[in-house]
Amino acid sequence: MNGRSRAGRWGTAAVTAAAVLAGFGVTQQASAASASASASASASASAGDGGRQAGKAHRVLEADVRAVREAGGGKVRVLAQARDGRKSVRARAGAGTKVPWDARFRAASTTKTFTATVALQLAAEGKLSLEDTVEKWLPGVVAGNGNDGSRITVRDLLQQTSGLFDYVEDPELTGALGDFEKVRHDATPAEDWVALAMRHRPLFTPDHAKPRWAYSNTNYLVAGMIIEKAGKLPWREQVEHRVIAPLGLRGTSVTGANPFMPGPHTRVTLPSPDGRGLDVTEHSIQHGADSAVISTTADVNAFYRALMTGKLLPKAQLDEMKRTVTRTDDPDDLASWPEGGYGLGLRRQPLSCGGDYWHHEGDGFGSYTRTAVTPDGRRSVAVSVTSNGGVPDQPRLNKATRALADHALCEGRRR
């Protein structure tokens, strides 16, 4: 599919398997209050300069949300929340029933920042090192067909410089998705998906003097396996205990074999050859350390703000997370994200008002997550996009969401 990103391979695999022109559809269950307006604002200041600033921020966000919907071909519903200190504004757009303000969505690859955070917490505690090799923790797991775990470090996994083949692109997996009902309740362990990736030669061998880069979901499955060895608990329990619970992220969970979406959420359907559509809301396919988090816009904002303000990592580990490498060997990814480097589960993106912001996107079965946070954690924005009958062109969608993020983070700061 033209214009897809490697980060969006899960979504691409689903569409390809459906054997239709790429597209998704959604219907929603929402309260009467949710259906009554297309957008609203919530801010700590409701009068005077604070109120006027909040009103302007809300108008800008509403316009940007409409622009994102247009960039999605008009067949998407969009929900966004921006934070500036204690102030918050939110907006939504889309035909028909409105997206619930507190809608849960599958965050897909935004999960990678959660996984990287736990790995860095373990590093801070001396339970693993970023320079540890995969072979040290998982003997014989990454081997064969030119794959060599003794040459790949934990850092390589988290910053996507391992060269490992992305298991999501394996023809066996994409072929199996063609009969979705057979795989809807898939609970394949990470070890099996990694073994599937080992049937393929790596894209390259890591060179720590001159790193090469290519996005691969396999990296984070392997990282999750190492986290389990080092932390002596399943990786999802460590995300729950180390991130979700301490931050009080009540709308956030980590899926396992349970295919059901908790709380308010959109229903997602893929177009099918018979025209009736295939409901893929409930599934357990994305249950690994690369894509298993379910969240809300409020919780995603809270997570990234906490990360940037040192509530989750000591300064040394946060600095490591922010140490980026140049993306070199992934033209699809560069097409979708033309600027910025990649750290440890984080992307860096320049701001038009000066400086940068940090983020990680997520693309899955019919949902797209976009995030942004300033380095000081004061300002952030989270966007959930769900498709409604067509598939967004990824570079165009990303351009629109980048503009939304830039406006939200630069409001009042233009140089």
N, C-alpha and C positions, 0 to 999 in steps of 0.2 A: 504494500500500500504506500503510495507516495505521501511524503510529508509526515510519516510517523517518527516517533523518537524511540530509541531503544528502551527508554524508561517506560514507554507505553506498550511494551510487547504483550503484556497480559491482555490488554484491550484488543490489540491487533490479532492475537491468537484466537480470541473469542469470536471476533467478526469473521475471520477467515474460516473458522470451523463451521459457522452458521451458513456458509456457502451463499452469502448474499452480499450486495453492495454494502460496505461498512456502515453500520448504523445501530442506534439503540433507541429505546423508547421508555418513557416512565409515566406512571400515574401515581398520585399521592393520596394519602389519607391525612387530613389536616383538620384542626379545630375551626370553629366558625370565626374565631378571632384571626386565625392565620389566613383565612380566605378573604378577609375584609379589606386588605390593603396590599399594594404591591411592594411597599417599602415603609420602613419606619426608622426613627432614630432614638437612641437612648444615651444620655450623657449626664454626667454629674452636674454640669452647669446648664441651667435652663433659662437664664436671663442674663442681660448685660452682654459684655464682650464674649464670655464663655458660651452663652446661648447662641449668639450670632456665629461664632466660630463652629460650633457643633452643627448649626443649620447649614452652613456652607459646606462643611465636610460631608454632611449627609447628601446634599444635592450633588456634589461631585461623585460620591460613591454610587448614588442612583444612576447617574449618567454613565458611569463606567460599567456598572452591572448590565445596563441595557446594551452597551457596546460589546461586552463579552457575549451576550446572547446573540447579537447580530453576527459577531465573528464565528459563532457556532452554527451559522446558517439559519438562525431563527428557530431552530428545533432543539433548543436546550433550555433548561431551567437553571437559574443561577441564584445562589445564596452567598452573601458575603458579610463579614463582620470586621470592622477596623477598630483598633484600640489606640488611644493616645493617653498614656498615663491611666487615670481612672475613668476617662471618658470613653464611650463606646458608641459607634453608629453602625447600623446594619441596613442592608437593602436586599431586595430580591426581584427577580423578573422571570416571566414565563407565562405562557397561555394556560388557561384553565385553573384548576385548583392550585393554590400557592404552596410552595415548599414550606413545611413547618419551620419556625425559627430555630427550634432545637433539634432539627432533623439529624439523625445518625447517618453516617455514610461510611463506606469502606474506603479508608485512606490510602490503600494500596502502597505504593513505594514511599510515601511519607513515613511509613513504618521504619524505613532504614535509619532515620535520625534517632528513633527510639532505640533501635538495636545498637547503633554505634554508641549512644549514650551509656547503655549498660556495659558495653565492652570497655569503655573508658573509665567507668566507675571501678570495674574490676582491676584495671591497670593501676588506678590510683591507690587501690588497696593492696597492691603487690601480688595479686592472684594470677595475673598474666602480664606479659609485656607486648607492646606493639611490635617489637622486633622478634618475638617468638615465631617459629615457623609453623606452618600447618602440620607438617610431619611430626613435630614434637607433641602436639595435642591429639592428632588424628592419624596415627601411623597407618600408612598404606591406603588411606581413603582417597587422596588426590594423587593418582598414579596411572600410568598407561597412556598410550597414544601421545607421548611427549609431555604429558602433565607430570609435574614434579613438585610435591608438597614441601620438599626440603628447600625449594628456592622461592617459596611464596610466604610472606609474613602476614601477621594479623593486620598490620598497616596496609599491605597490598589489598587485602580483602575489603577493608573499610573505605579505602580511597579509589577502588576500582582500577588498580594497576596490576592485577594478577594475570590477566590475559585469559582467564578461564572462559570456556564456551558458556553462553547463556542457555540454561536448560529449557527455558520457555520457547526457544527457537527450534527445539528438536522436532523433526517431522512426526515422530511417534506421539508426542504430546499434542501437537496441533491437530493431528489426525484423530486422536481419541476425542478431542473436544467436538468433533463433528457429530457425535451422538451424545449431546449434552446430558440427557437423562441418565446415561450410564455412568457419567463422571460427576454428576451434581454433588453427590455426597462423598467425594474423594477424600481420603485421609492418608494419602501416600506420605510416608515419613521423609524427612529431608534427606536422609541417607540415600534413599532410592533415587531422588531427583539428582543428587550429586553424582551418583553412579551413572545415571543417564548422560550427564554432561561429560563424564570421563570417556564416553565412547567417541568423543570428538577431540581433535587436536586443539590445543589452545591457540588463541589468536596471536600470541607472542609469549616469550619468556620474560619474566620481570627483570628489568635493568634498574637497579637502585641508584645508579649514578645518573642515568638519563631516563626517567620513568616514562613509559608509554601508558596510554589510558584507553579503556573501552568499558562501557557499562555492561554489567552482567549480574543478573539476579542470583546466579550461582554463588557469587562472593558472599552474599548475606546469609544464604543457607549454611554455608561452611562456617561463617562467623557465629551463627546461632548455635551450631554444634559445639564450637569451642567454648562459647559462653556457658553452655550446660556443663561441660567438663570442669571449667574453672570455677564456676559459681555453685556447682553441685545441686542445681535445681533446673527444671525445664526453663528454657529461655523466656517463655511467655509469663511464667510465674515471677521471674526476675524483673520483667518489665512492669508487672503489676505491683510487686513489692517495692521496687526501687524508683519508679517513676509515677505511675498512676495513683497509687494510694497516698504517697507523701504530698502530691500536688492537689489531691482532692478532685481528680478528673472524673466526675461521676457519670459523664456521658461517654467515657472512653472504655473500651474493652479490647481484649485480644482473642480472636477466634481460634477455635481448635476444630474438632470434628463437628461441633454444633453449627448447623447451617443457617440458623435463624438470626435475623436482625433484631436487636433489642430496641425498645423505645420507639418514638416517632421516627419514621423513615419513608423514603420514596420506594415505590415498587419499580423495578427495572425490567424492561423487556427487550429482547433482541428481535429484529425482524426475522421472519422465517419464510422459506420458499412458499408455504401455503398461504402467506399473507396474514395469518392469525396472530403471529408474534409468539415468542417464547419467553416466558417469565423466568428470569434468572436472579431474582432478588435473593432467594434462599439458595445458598450453595456453600460448600466448604472447601472449594478448590484453592483459594488463596488463604492458606492457613500457616504459612511459614514465616521465618524471620525477615523475609524480604517484603511481605505485603499483608500481614494479618490484622493490623490495627483497625478498629472501628472507632470513629470519633465524631465530634461536633465542631463547628467553627469556633465556638467559645473555648472549648478545651484545647484545640490546636493552637489558638492564640496563647492560651495560658502556658502550654508546654514550651513553645519557642521563647516566650518572654522569660520564663523561669530558667531556661537553658542559658540564655544570654546574660542573665544577671547573677550567675554563679550559684543558683539554688540546687543544681543537679551535679555540677562538676567543679572540682578545684580549678584554679586559674591555669595551672600547668596543663591539665588535660583539655580544658576548653581551648587553650592556645594551640594544642596539637590538632584538635578538631578543625580549627580554622586555618591550618596550614594547607594551602591548596596546591594542586598540581595542574599543569596545562592539559587540557583534553586533546588527544592527538589522533587516535585511531578509530574514531566513531563519527563518520560524516552525518549519520542520521541524527545523532544527539546534537551535533553542532548546528544542524539545520533548525532544530527546535529551540536550542539555547545558544545563540551565536556568541554570547559574551560570558565571561566569568569562568573561574576555575572550580575544581571539586576538592573538598577537604575530606573529612572522615564522616560520611553521611550527611554532608551539607554542601550546598552550592553557594557560590558568591556571585552577586549580581550588582553592577554599578547603578547608582542613583543619578538622576539628572541634576539634583540639587547638591551633588558632591558626596563623596563617600560611597559605601556599598551597603547592601543588605544580604541577609542569609536566608536560605530557603531549601526546601526539597519538595518536588512535585510528586504526585501519585496518580497513575492511570490504571484503571482496572476494567472490570466488566460493567461498562456503562456509566462509570463515574470518574470524575477528574477532580483532583484536589490540588489547589495552589496555595502557597504559603509565602510569607515575607515578614522579616523582623529586623529592626535596626540593631547594630552592635551593642547598644546600651540597653536594649530590651524595652525601651519606652514605647515605641510604636510598632504595631504589628497589624497584619491583615491575613485572614484566612478565607478562601473561596472554595465553594463546592459547586461543581457543574455536573448536571445530569442531562444526558441526551434524550431527545424526544422525537425520534423518527429518522434522524440523519446522523452522520458522524462528523464531528468538527475536524477541519483541517488543523493538524496539530501546530504547525508553525503560526498560523493565523490566530488560533485560540491562545497560544502562548504569548504572542505579541500583545493581544488585548488584555490578558491578565497581568502581563508585565507593566502595561500602562496603568492599570488599576492600582497595582502595588506601588508604583512610583508616585502616583498622585496621593495615595493614602499616607505614604511615609514622608513625602516632601511637602505636604500641606503647610504653608506658612514658613517654609525654610528655603524658598527659592533664592539661589545665589545671584 
